[in-house]
């Protein structure tokens, strides 16, 4: 089995879908390190612009839900990675997943692709698909579509993936840290086989070199089978927390427990529910045949506690390269931009404020780029908290997604219930709202200069209402703008004045 670093790997081109997501964003540098040439397929290529590896890959615009947009994406491609799903697109996500996978397989075959690699979910043995959660059922169906298509496929099936920033890890982390005594759903007693994200990536990269005759699924997991309760107690030990008292009760259904998870953790209900539903049945590897082609070596796959230690170390060192929130919220607006000179989207409400700042532009920019997360939003914390809770109750992402990095932002980063739409270091930060709203909303913060060269802070909130409800929403919150947006402008400039001077 090749390790991917030979001359053959160096000549091969691979296509990665889902490069803006948690796994895809980590797979790309792994493939580059192994010597492959990489092409990324993205609905919004600009979201990949600020990734450290952006200059080393080719990026093409395309969407797996639109077969016509895939034309040309497979030209010269040897291996195609399918790392997307339509989970949060609504009730019809299974049909969307089905159509997208079929279109991808058809175009890959027509383009001469030698292999498709898909990361799906581990399904319980002896359980009919009708009893599976829609999430797992769809993942299993997509895997079958690829295995039945003319292109040889490797379908990797994983249960809980443990790594810094993964949804499963964040759920485990916040539940354990915030609740020393827990009344938990009965699924905390379900046996599962977690796997470290490092091992998932190792297997994914190696699958590019599988022999052509290999067309099958592989169960992948770590060395331990444990319950979710075991995982929480192990986390408490690794993190140096006191022993956690965990009391399972049968009353919390997956739907109710997803609300409970959404209440305690930053993971929104739309993501927590499929994770909870997937834990109703035991998900344990039935084979480890992947080792016949990808030898594990000493200490591999990583033990659960070692995966926890690595994840915690990444968080403490602010080296989280991707998070569960890296992927954009499906259906979130990105166009039209409110700064387009020919923007003709109808009504556009604005709240514009400017203040002179007795600070250097660099000091002001450090405050702007550090906004959100633990630093907050510099005004009326209760109002921001209430808005976040209301969004969670409406099924939105809420205010607790935080930041990937405490000091640096890049295009595509999630920032509480915003997403970075544009950033020009030292000059402009534009955020697009991803909370539930009857319209589209943006928040811009700029570092400018007045005629005499003094530093000026410019802040603009924009809202494009959708229907009567949108207009009513704007005018209902307008009385609070002076406190929220005015206070934000004043406190940001005040914080900039206190910033220590740096060369």
Secondary structure by P-SEA (a helix, b strand, c coil): cccccccccccbbbbbcccccaaaaaaaaaaaaabbbbbbbbccccccccccccccbbbbbbbcccccccccccccccbbbbcccccccccaaaaaaaaaaaaaaaaaaaacccbbbbbbbbbbcccccccccaaaaaaaaaaaaaaacccbbbbbbbccccccccaaaaaaaaaaaccccccccccccbbbbbbbaaaaaaaaaacccccccccbbbbbbccccccaaaaaaaaaaaacccbbbbbbbccccaaaaaaaaaacccccaaaaaaaaaaaccccccccccccccccccccccccaaaaaaaaaaaaaaccccccccccccccccccccccccccccccccbbbbbbbbcccaaaaaaaaaacccccccccaaaaaaaaaaaaaaacccccccccccccccccccccccccccccccccbbbbbbcccccbbbbbbbbbbccccccbbbbbbbbbbcccaaaaaaaaaaccccccaaaaaaaaaaaaaaaccccc
